[in-house]
Amino acid sequence: MPLPKISTSQEAIQLEDQHGAHNYHPLPVVLSRGEGVHVWDVEGNKYYDFLSAYSAVNQGHCHPKIVDALHEQVSKLALTSRAFHNDVLGGYEQYATEYFGFDKLLPMNTGAEAVETAIKIARKWAYEKKGVKEAEAQIIVCENNFHGRTTTIISFSNDEDARKNFGPYTPGFIKIAYDDPEALEAAIKSSPNIAGFLVEPIQGEAGVYTPADDYMMKAKEICNRHNVLFMADEIQTGIARTGSLLAVCGHCTCENHCERQETYSRPDILILGKALSGGNYPVSAVLADDEIMNVIQPGQHGSTFGGNPVAAAVAVAALDVVKDEHLIQNARKLGNLFRRLLDDYIRESSIVNLVRGRGLLNAIVINDSAESSTAWDICMALKENGLLAKPTHGNIIRFAPPLVMTEEQLRDCVNIITDTLKKFEK
């Protein structure tokens, strides 16, 4: 059966509403094409994409190098499962481990799968290397975290929309305040069974909550001192988004693994996804050194699609683009400019309290309650003015354009944002 030909946005929205589960509340725009920093809807209207599929499209929509890699590989061999070797996976694993500075990579498909994988590795390491009694390992997490929506992950979430009526919940997690090294140390000291500390270097879904510059470094030092695994979820923040290869690198501008990363806050377990494929194919990965990763043996973890040839080829191309097009430096430069221009506006604004973020992962806080519709209404107005963004946590709007954006385009976008905000000034 051929897919129905969609001629209007309303027709597409009605089809989804009738035949699809209602697990999202998207902005009422139906996109049909993308290129670089732009997307077009069914009617042909052009928009700046200021969400980048939650940072999956760091390299821009339909980047030709990534698309070519996908087309070339899928026309030769798409899937073998891991029952057999394929001729692309090993090269990808070598490239990615050297790129990020780890011994081993475990390939998966989605971000939530990668987080679940990291949790399993950390627990197994605790039992086999640290001497924790089986089934008693604990992992420390942060309040207001977002690591996915699987049953285990929502067990340590405090987002009631994600949690309510999905129990019983998985035990084994201790929740502490974010950006609070003392709370981390106290939690580790409270139990001999701590396997790891799972943390986002910037809490994206919580509203691009950006911790103190030295938080990651202090957290890593505390974990090292107590033989606890430092587990960085860089699914949204990694691969150039924040103006560094990884957000845990702080203000390092290197384009790949470097010695400063080793001494700053290098994770024991690194979790990647989203931009690892440039948004072209589901690709995620967990990286660690041999002493940790070698606790996983044949039959103990896997995925039919994880490590497939298409994913491997796409990931290599996506990482090449980050390096070859200097996206780290561009994200840093344009992010600084974005926050400076927004700060200039906010000084005289009654509708916006502040702008925060790092690189091209930013958010503005709207001067209204989280229960109000103001942020949603602003995003609807931005849509009408040619820019797509989405609220988070009620009164916060996240801004995360593709990292291939030019300064001229960014200034144009800032003008759209500020002109739109002016209509909502009190």
C-alpha positions in Angstrom: 0.0 0.0 0.0 1.5 3.4 -0.9 1.6 6.1 1.7 -1.2 8.7 1.4 -0.1 11.9 -0.4 -0.2 14.7 2.2 -1.2 18.0 0.7 -1.9 20.1 3.9 -0.5 20.2 7.4 -4.0 19.8 8.9 -4.4 16.5 6.9 -1.1 15.1 8.3 -2.0 16.2 11.9 -5.4 14.6 11.7 -3.9 11.3 10.4 -1.5 11.2 13.4 -4.2 12.1 15.8 -6.5 9.3 14.5 -3.9 6.5 14.1 -1.0 7.3 16.4 -0.4 7.2 20.2 -0.8 10.6 21.8 2.6 10.5 23.6 3.8 13.9 22.2 2.4 17.4 22.1 4.3 18.9 19.1 4.0 22.4 17.7 1.4 22.4 15.0 3.9 22.4 12.1 4.3 19.5 9.6 7.8 19.4 8.2 8.6 17.7 4.9 12.1 18.8 4.0 15.3 20.0 5.6 18.7 21.3 4.5 21.4 22.8 6.7 19.8 25.1 9.3 16.4 25.3 7.5 13.3 23.1 7.3 10.2 23.5 5.2 6.6 22.5 6.0 4.1 20.8 3.7 2.9 24.2 2.4 6.4 25.2 1.5 7.0 27.7 4.4 10.6 28.0 5.4 11.8 28.0 9.0 15.0 28.2 10.9 15.3 25.0 13.0 16.2 26.1 16.5 15.8 22.7 18.2 18.0 20.5 15.9 15.9 17.4 17.0 17.1 17.9 20.6 20.7 18.3 19.4 20.7 15.3 17.1 21.1 17.4 14.0 24.3 19.2 15.0 25.7 18.8 11.5 22.7 20.3 9.9 19.8 18.6 8.1 20.7 16.2 5.3 24.4 16.9 5.4 25.6 15.6 2.0 28.7 13.7 3.4 26.5 11.8 6.0 23.7 11.2 3.5 26.2 9.8 0.9 27.8 7.5 3.6 24.3 6.2 4.4 23.3 5.7 0.8 26.6 4.0 -0.1 26.5 1.6 2.8 22.7 0.7 2.7 23.1 -0.2 -0.9 25.8 -2.8 -0.1 24.9 -4.2 3.3 22.5 -2.9 5.9 22.3 -5.5 8.7 23.8 -8.8 9.7 23.0 -8.8 13.4 26.0 -9.5 15.6 25.8 -13.2 14.9 28.5 -12.4 12.2 31.2 -9.7 11.8 30.8 -7.0 9.3 33.5 -5.1 7.5 32.6 -1.6 8.8 32.1 -2.0 12.6 35.7 -2.5 13.6 36.9 0.6 11.7 34.2 2.7 13.3 35.1 1.4 16.8 38.7 2.2 16.2 37.9 5.7 14.9 35.5 6.6 17.7 37.7 5.2 20.6 40.7 7.2 19.3 38.4 10.3 18.7 37.2 10.3 22.3 40.2 8.7 24.0 38.8 5.4 25.3 39.8 1.7 24.9 36.4 0.2 24.0 33.1 1.1 22.5 29.8 -0.8 22.9 27.4 0.2 20.0 23.7 0.6 20.6 20.9 2.5 18.8 19.1 5.0 20.9 20.1 7.3 23.8 17.9 5.4 26.3 19.4 2.1 25.3 22.9 3.6 25.8 22.0 4.8 29.3 20.5 1.4 30.2 23.7 -0.2 28.9 25.9 2.1 31.0 23.8 1.3 34.1 24.3 -2.5 33.5 28.1 -2.0 32.9 28.4 0.0 36.1 26.6 -2.5 38.2 28.5 -5.5 36.8 31.8 -3.6 37.4 30.7 -3.0 41.0 30.1 -6.7 41.6 33.1 -8.0 39.8 35.8 -5.3 40.4 34.7 -3.3 43.5 33.4 -6.2 45.5 29.9 -5.0 46.1 27.5 -7.8 47.0 25.3 -8.9 44.1 22.0 -7.0 43.7 23.0 -4.3 46.2 24.8 -1.8 43.9 23.5 1.7 43.9 23.9 4.5 41.4 23.7 8.2 42.3 21.7 10.4 40.0 20.6 14.1 40.1 17.3 15.7 40.7 15.6 17.0 37.5 17.6 14.6 35.4 16.5 13.4 32.0 18.2 10.2 30.7 15.2 8.7 28.7 11.9 7.1 29.4 12.4 3.4 29.8 11.1 1.8 33.0 14.4 1.8 34.8 15.2 5.4 33.8 11.9 6.8 34.9 12.4 5.1 38.2 14.9 7.8 39.1 13.1 10.7 37.4 11.1 13.3 39.3 9.1 14.2 36.2 5.6 13.0 37.2 4.3 13.0 33.6 7.0 10.4 32.8 6.6 8.4 36.0 2.9 8.3 37.1 1.1 5.0 36.6 4.2 3.3 35.1 5.4 1.6 38.3 6.5 -0.6 40.0 9.9 1.2 39.8 13.4 -0.2 39.6 15.3 0.2 42.9 19.0 1.0 43.3 19.3 4.7 42.8 20.1 7.6 45.1 18.9 11.1 44.0 20.9 14.2 45.0 20.8 17.9 44.2 22.4 18.9 40.9 25.5 21.2 40.9 26.3 20.2 44.5 29.6 18.5 45.1 29.0 18.2 48.8 25.8 16.3 48.3 27.6 13.9 46.0 30.3 13.3 48.6 27.8 12.8 51.3 25.8 10.3 49.2 28.9 8.3 48.4 29.9 8.2 52.1 26.4 7.0 53.1 26.9 3.6 51.5 29.7 1.2 50.5 27.6 0.0 47.6 27.9 3.0 45.3 28.8 1.8 41.7 28.6 5.1 39.9 27.5 8.7 39.5 25.3 9.3 36.4 25.1 13.0 35.4 24.3 15.3 32.6 27.1 18.0 32.2 24.2 20.4 31.4 20.6 19.5 32.2 19.0 20.1 28.8 15.4 19.0 29.5 15.4 20.7 32.8 15.8 24.0 30.9 19.4 24.1 29.9 20.4 24.3 33.6 24.1 25.0 33.5 26.2 24.2 36.6 29.3 25.9 37.9 32.3 25.7 35.6 34.1 23.5 38.1 31.3 21.1 38.9 32.3 18.3 36.6 35.9 18.5 37.7 34.9 18.4 41.4 32.5 15.5 40.7 35.2 13.5 38.9 37.7 14.1 41.7 35.2 12.9 44.3 34.4 9.8 42.3 38.0 9.0 41.8 38.8 9.3 45.5 36.0 6.9 46.5 36.4 4.4 43.6 33.1 5.3 42.1 32.5 5.4 38.3 31.9 8.9 36.9 29.3 8.4 34.2 28.7 11.3 31.8 25.5 11.3 29.8 26.5 13.5 26.8 23.7 12.4 24.5 22.4 16.0 24.2 25.5 17.9 25.3 28.3 16.1 23.4 29.9 16.2 20.0 30.5 20.0 19.7 27.1 21.3 20.9 28.5 23.2 23.9 31.6 24.6 22.2 33.8 21.7 23.3 34.0 18.1 22.0 32.3 17.0 25.2 30.6 19.3 27.7 32.7 17.7 30.5 35.8 19.2 28.8 34.6 22.6 30.0 36.2 25.3 27.9 38.5 23.2 25.9 38.4 24.0 22.1 40.2 20.8 20.9 38.5 19.1 18.0 39.0 15.6 19.4 40.5 13.8 22.4 43.3 15.7 24.1 45.5 15.5 27.2 43.6 18.3 28.9 40.5 16.2 28.7 42.3 13.5 30.7 43.2 15.8 33.5 40.0 17.8 33.6 37.0 15.6 34.0 37.3 12.6 31.7 34.4 10.2 32.4 34.9 6.6 33.3 31.8 5.8 31.2 30.9 8.1 28.3 27.3 7.9 26.9 26.8 9.3 23.4 23.8 9.4 20.9 21.9 11.9 18.9 24.6 13.8 17.0 26.7 10.7 16.7 24.7 10.2 13.5 23.9 13.8 12.6 20.3 12.9 12.9 20.3 10.5 9.9 20.0 7.1 11.6 19.7 5.8 15.2 23.2 5.5 16.6 24.3 5.5 20.2 27.4 4.2 22.0 28.9 3.7 25.4 32.7 4.1 25.8 35.0 3.0 28.6 38.4 1.6 29.2 39.2 -2.1 29.3 39.2 -2.4 33.1 35.5 -1.4 33.0 34.2 -2.6 29.6 35.7 -6.1 29.8 33.2 -7.1 32.5 30.8 -7.6 29.6 31.2 -11.0 28.0 29.4 -12.7 25.1 25.7 -13.2 25.7 25.5 -10.7 28.5 24.3 -7.7 26.5 23.4 -6.9 22.9 21.2 -5.6 20.2 20.2 -6.9 16.8 20.7 -3.5 15.2 23.5 -2.2 17.5 26.7 -2.0 15.5 25.1 -2.5 12.1 27.1 -1.4 9.0 24.9 1.5 8.2 25.1 2.9 11.7 28.9 2.5 11.7 29.4 4.3 8.3 27.0 7.1 9.3 28.7 7.7 12.6 32.2 7.9 11.1 30.9 10.5 8.5 29.1 12.4 11.3 32.3 12.7 13.4 34.3 13.6 10.3 32.0 16.6 9.7 32.4 17.9 13.2 36.2 17.9 12.8 36.5 18.9 9.2 34.0 21.8 9.5 35.3 23.1 12.8 31.9 22.9 14.5 33.3 23.1 18.0 34.8 26.5 17.3 31.7 27.7 15.5 29.4 26.6 18.4 31.6 28.4 20.9 31.8 31.6 18.8 28.2 31.8 17.9 27.0 30.8 21.4 28.9 33.6 23.0 27.4 36.0 20.4 23.9 34.7 21.0 24.0 35.1 24.7 25.6 38.6 24.4 22.9 39.8 22.0 20.1 38.3 24.1 21.6 39.8 27.3 21.5 43.2 25.6 17.8 42.7 25.0 17.0 41.3 28.4 18.4 44.3 30.2 15.3 46.3 29.1 12.9 43.4 29.0 10.0 42.6 31.2 9.1 39.3 29.6 12.5 37.5 29.8 14.4 37.0 33.0 17.7 35.6 31.7 19.5 33.6 29.0 21.8 30.7 30.0 23.7 28.0 28.3 27.0 27.1 26.8 28.0 27.0 23.1 24.8 26.7 21.0 22.8 25.0 23.8 20.9 27.9 25.3 17.5 28.8 26.9 15.6 31.8 28.0 13.5 32.0 31.1 10.1 33.7 30.5 8.9 36.0 33.3 5.7 34.0 34.0 4.7 30.9 35.9 5.5 27.5 34.7 1.8 26.8 34.5 1.1 29.7 32.1 0.9 29.3 28.3 3.2 32.3 27.7 6.3 30.3 26.5 4.1 28.2 24.2 2.4 31.3 22.8 5.8 32.8 22.2 6.9 29.7 20.3 3.8 29.8 18.2 4.6 33.4 17.4 8.2 32.5 16.5 6.8 29.8 14.2 4.7 32.5 12.4 7.9 34.5 12.1 9.9 31.7 10.6 11.7 30.1 13.5 11.0 26.8 15.3 11.6 26.3 19.0 9.9 24.5 21.8 9.1 25.2 25.5 10.4 23.0 28.3 9.3 23.0 31.9 6.5 25.5 31.2 8.2 28.9 31.2 11.6 28.0 29.5 12.3 28.1 25.8 15.3 26.1 24.5 17.3 27.3 21.6 19.7 24.8 19.9 20.2 25.4 16.2 22.4 23.3 14.0 26.1 24.0 14.5 26.6 24.7 10.8 24.8 28.0 11.3 26.7 31.2 10.1 27.0 34.4 12.0 24.7 36.2 9.5 22.0 33.6 10.0 22.4 33.7 13.8 22.0 37.5 13.8 18.9 37.1 11.6 17.5 34.6 14.1 18.2 36.9 17.1 16.3 39.6 15.3 13.4 37.2 14.8 13.5 36.2 18.5 13.7 39.7 19.9 11.1 41.2 17.5 8.7 38.4 18.6 9.4 38.9 22.3 8.6 42.6 21.9 5.0 41.7 21.1 4.8 40.0 24.6 6.4 42.8 26.7 4.1 43.9 29.5 
